[in-house]
Amino acid sequence: MVECLENEGVTHVFGIPGEENIRLVEALSRSTIEYVLTRHEQGASFMAETYGRLTGRAGVCSATLGPGAINLLLGTADATTNSTPLLALSAQVGNNRSYKESHQGVDLVSMFDPVTKWSELVATPGAVPEMVRKAFKLAQTERPGAVYLAVPEDVEEAEVAPGSGPLPVNVPRPEEPSAHQVERAAAILRGARNPIVLAGHGAARAGAGDALRRFAERLGVPVATTFHGKGVFDDDHPLALGAVGFMRHDYVNFGFDSADVIVAVGYELQEFDPVRINPRGDKAIVHVHRFAAEVDAHYDVAVGLVSDVASSLDALGDALGDVTYESSGGERIRELLDAELERGRGDDRFPLAPARVVADTRAALGRDDVVLVDTGALKMWMARLYPTHEPNTCLISNGLSTMAWTVPGAIGAKIARPDAKVLVATGDGAFLMNSQEIETALRLHVPMVVLIWVDDAYGLISWKMDLEIGKNVDTAFGNPDFVAYAQSFGAKGYRIEAADELLPTLRTALADDTVSVIACPVDYSANLDLISSLGDLDETLS
């Protein structure tokens, strides 16, 4: 199995060993693959997922049977819903006792089946080459996702038949776009008055950023991204509208209100509900992706270009020739977003305004540096306002929207992109769910900065309760001394006590060759102020 993993180009396996997979871990120790010992199997799955998202190659996580394997489940599900390649490996009870009630015996294959592209038991040693090859092929092609293999303990102990070895790696190539489908899509766009592009994370995954820019500039079409697709189109570009997906009608939504055609590039429905941009289901949709669209009444595809995303965009642009559009409203949308961020930059309140935290985070990081944004109220602020210039530099989980993936995910990100600065933006609720991986980062010497937005509550739930029922209940909690907590691991700890301390502290921490934790109090009263200001907008913005 280890030779097969090497053959697939695996460089790291993230996990925790157990009694039933000690031979796998020992074999890894004699290979070119680095075994990354984590402090929780859930953390291992998030590390593997983030590594897979940034490299395009399946990240691998490993655990023992029973509870160890079950702990891999969350990150595995997150990878599938985020269309990220991942292989989860675990031990399983031996075939000699799998048919009866036995210690730590649960049906893991059935448990992983709903959240993977393929879940199977490695029943014999001879099956390993074919099953590992199939696992990587499925994980990495068409719509990427997670796969799971369970290895019974008696199979792990068995001898391998002579002559057994890895299979050749073949990489399927997407077909060129259909000329007929390209012409059908071009006909729709020739009749359009105000088309708009929606770019999802599939565009970033396909490496279609340059083709997307060429397409937009050639036609003069504005481009919005999903939260998950941030960076595939530079937010500094004059045709950029920003990210769509906020829980209320945001500035960017007005760009869709006036559109008659949506060119959806690499968009997948789990990123956000299309009813938010096509409420009446009356907009013509051109779907550009590697695979066909999911069925939805508000995403009724007029034409699908199911092939290589970049090739499809170039072919469609060529077919349209000299067609251009005079789209209106984009400048106003960008002005509103820029003005909101600029007001935040000058807001000196303490605890800090969310927009101030976003502005200072952006100022501290380079264009190619990576920020991992956890789920919570901060995700809404970062996704809306954080200007992003390169693909996969602002990472958001918007498929499963899992909490607490960012601290372990940062380890996977730094391993995948060692030259980038890596910063975690997390809430105090999410941070304590997987903060034990600080020890892993220090042990591996993986420098990163953890910026905790502190409000002593589950902020997003509080926000939604305030909106829906006029008050929030059972969302507040207490916190430890985060500075002392960080120092207890051997990391550096910082406490922000005035608005003007955040930016210099971020710069100091990012320059350090270690793990730093920054506790930053945040004033989320701005949440309801934002909703109120958006409610004052009307159709004149369109």
N, C-alpha and C positions, 0 to 999 in steps of 0.2 A: 504494500500500500504506500509506503513512504517513497519508494522508487517511482510509483505512479504519480504521486504528488509532485515530486521533483520534475518529472517529465512534463507536467502541466505548467511549470514555471512558478510554483509556489515558493515563496521566500520566508513566510512566517505562518505559524499555526498558533492561535490564541486559545488558551484554555487552562483547565485544572485537571491533573491526572487523578485516576482512581484505581482501586485494586484491579478492576477488570480491563483496564487498557494500559497497564504499565509497559507491556511489550511495544506498543505503538510509540509511547513516549521515549522509551529507550532507543528504539530504532531512529526516531527523529534526532536524538542526540548524536548519532553517528552520521547524520546526513548534512546536506548543505542548507537545510531549513532550520530557522531559528524558532525554538519553542518559547512563546511568551507566556510565562506563568502569571495568571491574573489572580485577583482576590475574590472574584465572583464570576460564575459562568455567564451571567447576564452581561457583565462587562466584556467578557471575551466575545460574545456575539455582536456587541455594538462596535468593538474594535475591528472585527472582521468585516462588518457591514461598511464602515466608513472607509476602510482600506479598499474594499471592492468598489465603492462609489468613486473614489479618486483615481483608481488605476484602471478600471474597466475589467479587471481580472478578479475572479471569485476569491474573496477573502475566506479563510478557513478557520473555523472554531471547533474545539474538541472538548468533550466531557466524558465522564463516566456514565454509567447507566442510572436509571431511576431519577432521583432528585437532581443530579448533575445535568442530565440531559434535559429535564423539564426546564431548568434555569436558562437553557439556550433558546427556549421557545420564543421569548419576546423579541429578541434581536433578529431571530430568523423570520418571524412574521413582519417585523419592521422592514427588513430587506426586501421581502416579496412585495409589500405594498408600496415601497419606494422604488421598485423596479431596479434593484441592486443585486449583482451576482454574489452569491454566498454558498459555501458548502459547510453544513453542520455535520460533524461526525460524533458519534457516541458509542460507547459500549452498550451491550444488551445481555440479558441473562442467556446462558447457554441453551442450545437446542435440547439438551438433556433434561431441562426443567421448564422450558417455555410453554409447554402445554398445560401446566398446572399452576395453582397458586404457589408462589415462591417469593423469597426475600427480594425486595426491591424490583419485583417484576411488574411492569405495566406495559401496555401495548403502545410503544413509542412510535412505531411506524404510523399507526392510525392517528396518534396525537399530532404528529407533524404534517400529516397529509393535507389538511385544509389550508395550511399556511405556506406550502411549498409547491414548486412545479413538479416535484417528484420526491417521493418518500419510499424507501425500500430497505429490506433486510439483506445483508450480505450473507447468504446462506452457506457458501462454500469458499475456501481460499481461491479456487480457480476462477471465481466470478469477479475477483477484484479488478483486473485490468479493464474489462469491459464496463463494469459499473462505475469506476472512477472516471473513465473517459466519457461515458454518458452523462455523468453528473456535471462535469465541467461544460460539456457541450450544451446541455439544457440551461445551466445557470447563466451562461454568457451570451446566448444567441437570442434572436428575435426580441421579445420582451424579457429582459433579464430578471432574475429572481433567485430565490433560495432553493436548495435541494438538501435532502437529509439522507444519510446512510447510517444504519445501525449495524454494529459488528458484534455478534454473539461472542461471549468469552471463550467458548470452546473453539470457535473459528479462529480467534486471535492466537490461540495456542497451537493451532495445527500447522503442519509442515506444508510448504508450498511445492507444488508439482514441478519437477525439473523443466526448464525451458520457459517457465511463465515469466512474463515481463510486461512493461508498459506498452500500450498501443500508440501508433503514430498519431500526433495531434493534427487534425484537419480543421480549418477555420472556414465555416460557411460564409460566402460573400453575398450580400444583398443584390438582387437583380436591379438592372437599370429601370427607371420609371417607364411605364407604358406610354407610348406616344399618343395613343387614343385617349387615355385618362388625362394626360397633360393638356391635350387640346380641349377636352371637356372643362377642365378647371380654368383654362385660359378664357373660354367663352363666358364663363360666369364672371370672371374678373373684368372682362371687357365691358360688360353691362353694369358693373358696379359704380356707384357714385362715391361711396365713402368706405372703402375696405379697411380692415384693421388686422394686424397679425397678433396672435396670442402664442407666445413661445413657452413651452413647458420644459421640464428637465430632460425629456427625451432628446431635445435639440442639443443640449449640452453633452449628454451622453454620446450622441452620434458625432460630436465634433463638428457641428454644423454652424458654429458661430460666424465664421467668415462668409459662408454662403448666405446666411440670414441677413447679414449686413449688406451684402451685394444686392440681394433681392429688395430689401427695404429702400436702399438708396436709389436703385434703378427706377422704382415705381413711385417713390415718395410716399410710402405707406408707413404710418406710425406702428410701433411695436410695443406691446405690453408683455410682461412675463408673469408667470405664476410665482408664488413664493419659492417654490422648489426650483424654478428655472432662473432665478436671479443670477445675473452676470453673463448669460449667454448673449445678451445684447447690452452693450455698454450704457450705463445710465447717464453718461455724459453726452451721449449722441443726441443730436437735435431731433431725431425721430423717436427717441425713447419716451415712453409714457410712465414707466415705473411698474410696480408689481401689483397685481390684482389678487384678491382673496380675503380681504378684511371682512369682518363679520357684519359690517354695515356698508351702505352705498358710499364708497370712497371716491376721491377725485378721479382715479383711473377708470372707475366704472362708467363715468360720463363719456369716455372715449368709445365705449361699446354701445351706449345708448343711441348714439347717432350713426352707428355703423350698419351697413346693409349686408356686408359679407365679412365673415371671419375666416382668415387663413390660420388654422391651428397647426402649429409646427411642433411636433414632439410633445403635445399635450395629452395627458391621461386623466380620466375622469376622477380618479381618487385624489388628484391634487386639489380640486375644489369643484363644487356642484355647478354645472353649466347653466342652471337656472338663474344664477347670479349675473350672467352676461347675456343671456338669451331668454328672458322671462316669458315672452310670448311664443317662442319657438319659431320665429318668422325670419331669422337671419340665415342666409345661405352659408353653409360651412364647407370649406375645403380642408380635408384632413390629410396632413402630410406626416407620415411616420413609417417606421419599419414594420408595423403590424396594424391590422384593422382596428377600428374604433369600437369601444363598448357601445351597447345600445342604450339610448336615453332620449326621452321625448324632447329635451331641450338641446340635444346634440345630434340632430338629424342630418347626417352627412350627405351633401349633394354630390360631392366627388371625393374619392379617396385616392391619394397617391401613396401606395404601400410599397416602398422601396427605400433605397438609401436617401436619407433626408437631404443632405447637401446636393446630391445629383438631382433630386426632384425640384428643389428650389431653383437651381441653375436652369434646368430645362423649362420650368414654368416661366421664369424671367425671360428666357430666349423666345418662347412662344408668344409673349405679350409684346415683343418688339419695343416700339416707342410709346407705349401706353404709360401715362403718368397720372397722378392724382393730386389734387389740391386739398389735402385733408385739413380740417379746421379744428380748433380746440386744444390741440396738443400743447401749444406754447403755454396756454393758460393753466393746464394741468401741471406742467413742469414748474411753472412759476409758483403755484400753490404749494407743491411739495418742497421746493427749494426754500420758500419763505418760512414754512413750518420748521424745517431743520435749522434755518438761520436764527429764528426766534429761540429755538432750543439752545443753540450755541451760546447765546447771550443771556440765558436764564440762570441767575445765580442763586435760586432758592435752594434751601437745604431742609429736609432731604431733597435729592436732586430730581429735577423734572426728567421724565423718560427721554424726551427729545434731546436733552443735554447729554445723557449717557450715550445715546446713539451718535451724536455729533463728535464727542470726544473719542469714542471707540473708532470711528472712521478716521479721525485725525491721527490716531496713534498707529494705525496699521497701513502697510503698503498695499499697492494695488493687487499684488500677487499673494499677499498673506491670507490666511484662512481663519475665518470666524465660524464657530459652530454655535448655532442658536437653539436653545432648548425650548421646549413647549411650555407656554404660560403667557401671561400678559406681555412679557418682554418680546415674545415672538411677533406679536402684532406691531409693536413699535419698530423693531429691527427690520421686519419684512417690508413695512411701508416706507421707512425713511432711510435705511442704510444704503448709500449709493454703492453699487457693485459694478465692477469693471471687467472682470474676467470670470469665465465659467468655473463653477465649483470652488468659489472663494467665500461664499456666504452659504453655509450648509444648513438646511432646514429640513426636518422630517415632517412632511405634510401628507404622507399617505396614511400611516397609522397615527401620526402625531404623538409619538411616544415621549413621555417624560424621562429625564435622567440618562439620555443616551450620550450627552455631550462630553462629560469628563472622560469616560472610557473611549468615546469616539475620537477625542483629541489625540490619544495615543496612536490609534490607527492612522489618523491624518498625518501626524508628524513622521511616522514610519514611511507613509506613502510619499510625502513631500518634505523631505528633511531640510530643504533650503528655505522653507517658508516659516514665518512666525505663525504660531497657532494660538488662538485665543478662544476660550469658552465663555459664552454669555449664557448664564443660567440663573434661574430663580432660586431662592433659598429653599423652597419646597423640593425642587428637583435635585439640587446639589446633594442633599444628605441621603438620597436614595442610592447613589453610586460613588460617594466621595472616597470610599476605601481604595479606589484605583489611583489615588494620589501616590500611595506607596508603590504601586507598579511603575508609575511614571518616574519616580525618583530612583527606583532600583535599576530601571533600564536607562537612566539618564536621558529622559525625553523632556526637554524644556517646554513649558507651556504656561499660559496665564489663565487663571480661572477668575472671571469677574462675576461676582454674585450680586444680583439685583435684590436687595433685602427689603422686604415689606412685612415680614412676620405673618404671612398668610399665603394661601393658594390664590394668587392674585387674579388669574384669569377667571376662576370660578366666582370669586367675589364680584368681579366686573360684570359677569353675565347675570348673577343673581340680582345685582343692583338694577340692571336693565330690565330684567324680566319680572321680578317680584318686588322691586323697590327697596330691598334690604339684602344683606348677606348674613348667612348663618353657618356656623360650624366650618369656617374656613381659616380661622386664626390659630396660630401655634407659637411656641417659644423657640428660640434658637440658641445654640452654643456661642461662645466667644470664638468667632471664625478665625481671628488672628492666632489665638492660642491653639486652636484646633489644627491649623496649617502647620504651625511650628512644632506641634507634637509629632508630626510625620517627618520633620526635618525640612519642610518647605518654608518659603518666606510668606509672611502674612502682613497685610496692610489693611488699615481701616480708614475710610474716607470720612472726614469730618467737616468738609466745606466743599462747595461746588468746584472751586478752582484747584482743588487737590487731585481731581481724578485724572486729568490728562497727563500731568507730569508723573504721576504714580504709574499709569499704564506704560508710559515710555520707559521708565526705569525698570519695571518688571519685564517688559518685552526684551530689553537689552540684556537681562540676566540669563545666565546659562543654567537655569534651574526651574523648578515649579514654584509659581507664586499664586497666592490666593488673595483677592481684593474684595473686601466687604464694602458695598456701596449702598447706603440707604436710598430708597426711591420713593418719591411722592406720587402715588397712583391716583390722586384726586384728578390728575390730568386726563384719566381715562374717560370720565363722564363729560369733561369739558370738550374732549375731542368729538364724542358722539353728538354733543349739542351743536358744535360748529359744523359738522358734516350735515346735520339735519337742516341747517339754515341754507344749504346749497339748493339750487333749483335748476331747471332745464336751461337756464341762460348760460350755464357753464358749457353746455354742449355746442 
